[in-house]
C-alpha cells in the first residue's frame, strides 16, 4: 500500500511503506472485475463475489490475506455456517480487481483532523 497518503473515506494512512506511484492508498474503492471466474467457488462464496462485482469494497487494511471474512467472533451469525472461512478467497489476486474511484490523495500529517 502507498506510503504517506490516503483517500476518502479513509481517515488515516496507517503504516504502508510502498513508494510505488501506482500503489493503492488506504480508502481506495475496488471492484472485482466482471470477467472474474466464479465457477470454482461454492454458491455461498459466489453470493459474496457477485456483491464484490456489483458494489465493490474499500481497502481498509493490509495484511497477509488479501480478502478475508474470518472475523465474526463478535457476531451471532458466523461465516462458517455458510461454508466461508479465512482462506475461501485466498486465491483472488489484487490484479482481479479494478479501481472504481481513487479520489484526491490526502497527505498523512498525524494531526488527527477529520476532513469532511
C-alpha positions as CSV (number, residue, x, y, z in Angstrom):
1,X,0.0,0.0,0.0
2,X,1.1,3.5,-0.7
3,X,3.1,5.3,2.0
4,X,2.1,8.6,3.5
5,X,-1.2,9.2,1.8
6,X,-4.9,8.1,2.0
7,X,-8.1,8.9,0.1
8,X,-11.6,9.3,1.4
9,X,-13.4,7.6,3.1
10,X,-10.3,6.5,5.0
11,X,-9.3,8.7,7.9
12,X,-5.6,7.8,8.1
13,X,-2.8,6.0,6.2
14,X,-1.6,3.5,8.7
15,X,1.9,2.2,8.2
16,X,2.2,1.3,4.5
17,X,5.7,1.8,3.1
18,X,5.4,1.4,-0.7
19,X,6.9,4.3,-2.7
20,X,5.5,3.0,-5.9
21,X,3.4,5.8,-7.5
22,X,0.6,3.3,-8.6
23,X,0.4,1.6,-5.2
24,X,-3.1,1.8,-3.7
25,X,-3.6,4.0,-0.7
26,X,-6.0,3.3,2.2
27,X,-9.6,4.1,1.3
28,X,-9.4,3.3,-2.4
29,X,-12.5,1.7,-3.8
30,X,-12.0,-1.6,-5.7
31,X,-14.5,-3.7,-7.6
32,X,-14.0,-7.3,-8.6
33,X,-13.7,-7.5,-12.4
34,X,-16.9,-8.6,-14.1
35,X,-14.9,-11.2,-16.0
36,X,-13.7,-12.9,-12.8
37,X,-14.5,-16.6,-13.0
38,X,-16.8,-17.6,-10.1
39,X,-17.2,-21.3,-11.1
40,X,-14.6,-22.8,-8.7
41,X,-16.4,-21.3,-5.7
42,X,-19.4,-22.6,-3.6
43,X,-22.8,-20.9,-4.0
44,X,-22.3,-19.0,-0.7
45,X,-19.0,-17.7,-1.9
46,X,-20.4,-16.7,-5.2
47,X,-23.0,-14.5,-3.5
48,X,-20.2,-12.6,-1.9
49,X,-18.2,-12.5,-5.2
50,X,-21.3,-11.1,-7.0
51,X,-21.6,-8.4,-4.3
52,X,-17.9,-7.5,-4.9
53,X,-18.5,-7.3,-8.6
54,X,-21.6,-5.0,-8.1
55,X,-20.7,-2.9,-5.1
56,X,-17.0,-3.3,-4.7
57,X,-15.1,-2.8,-1.4
58,X,-12.9,-0.3,0.3
59,X,-9.3,-1.0,1.1
60,X,-9.0,-0.5,4.8
61,X,-6.1,-2.6,5.9
62,X,-3.1,-4.5,4.5
63,X,-2.4,-8.0,5.8
64,X,-1.2,-11.4,4.8
65,X,-4.6,-12.5,3.4
66,X,-5.8,-10.0,0.8
67,X,-9.5,-10.8,1.2
68,X,-10.9,-12.4,4.3
69,X,-14.2,-12.9,6.0
70,X,-12.8,-14.6,9.1
71,X,-13.5,-12.1,11.9
72,X,-17.1,-12.9,13.0
73,X,-16.2,-13.7,16.7
74,X,-18.5,-10.8,18.0
75,X,-21.4,-11.7,15.8
76,X,-24.2,-14.2,16.3
77,X,-24.2,-15.0,12.6
78,X,-21.0,-16.8,11.5
79,X,-19.4,-17.1,8.1
80,X,-18.6,-20.7,8.9
81,X,-22.3,-21.6,8.9
82,X,-22.3,-20.6,5.2
83,X,-19.1,-22.5,4.4
84,X,-16.9,-19.4,4.2
85,X,-13.7,-19.2,6.0
86,X,-10.5,-17.1,6.2
87,X,-9.0,-18.9,3.2
88,X,-12.1,-19.0,0.9
89,X,-10.8,-16.2,-1.2
90,X,-7.1,-16.6,-0.7
91,X,-6.6,-17.2,-4.5
92,X,-8.1,-13.9,-5.5
93,X,-5.3,-11.6,-6.6
94,X,-5.1,-7.8,-6.4
95,X,-5.0,-7.9,-10.2
96,X,-8.5,-9.4,-10.2
97,X,-9.9,-6.0,-9.0
98,X,-10.2,-2.7,-10.7
99,X,-10.1,0.8,-9.2
100,X,-13.5,2.3,-9.1
101,X,-12.7,5.7,-7.7
102,X,-9.4,6.9,-6.3
103,X,-10.2,10.5,-5.5
104,X,-7.6,13.0,-4.4
105,X,-4.8,11.8,-2.2
106,X,-4.6,13.3,1.2
107,X,-1.1,13.6,2.8
108,X,-0.7,11.9,6.2
109,X,0.1,14.6,8.8
110,X,-0.9,12.8,12.1
111,X,-2.8,15.9,13.2
112,X,-5.9,13.8,13.6
113,X,-8.2,16.4,12.0
114,X,-11.0,14.8,10.1
115,X,-11.7,16.1,6.6
116,X,-15.3,16.5,5.5
